[in-house]
Amino acid sequence: MHELSIAMSILEMAEEEAERRGGVRIDAIHLKLGALSGVVEDALQSSYEIASYGSALNGSRLLIENVPVTVYCPNCCMERKLKSIQNFSCPECGVLTPHVVHGRELEVTALEISE
């Protein structure tokens, strides 16, 4: 379960940022999670709870924004959200669309802090 190592990395980064800001308390970590990231959201949430227990971030929340797969269609010359990650073709014209624009994200976007 690689979600545990990801959760531990997220916590480590957040703890370092809290220390850098003079020991502020982190209430929540915001994360963008793409459908193609290879990370299972529920497993990451559970891993985060386990990894944060007893740490400086105990009781903090991991708020996940799911990012759908968006591809660039060379025929339509537009970005399109895939209906299914099983079919990488434009949902409008049906042309195969191998250029992924969004959906691989695994990115901390914000920290909610309190003094």
Phi, psi and omega in degrees: 000098181284350178298328179295316179293326176294315179300319180294323177293319178297315179296318180299316179298316181293320178297320178297319179293321178298317178296318180299329180268015175088028176081030177293161177266134176261120182269328182205151175240127179263134185224134170266131183231112181280151180296338180257013183289340183083012181249133179270120186304310182298320179293323178293318178299314179296317179297321179297315179299317180294313184291329182277343181300126179081000179263179177295341180258015178304129180091353177284164182248147172253111183257115187255128172257117180281132181250117179288163178282123176241133180239161174260123179269119180290339180278314180277342185058042180216158172277138181224140174278131178289144175283329181211141177283000176274348185223101181271061175230152182300129180290347180266310186249347177087359180289140176300137186228087183280350184274102180277125179264315179223154176129353178257003187298142168210084195220127172283123184254336182197156172237132173267121184238157172224149183284000000 
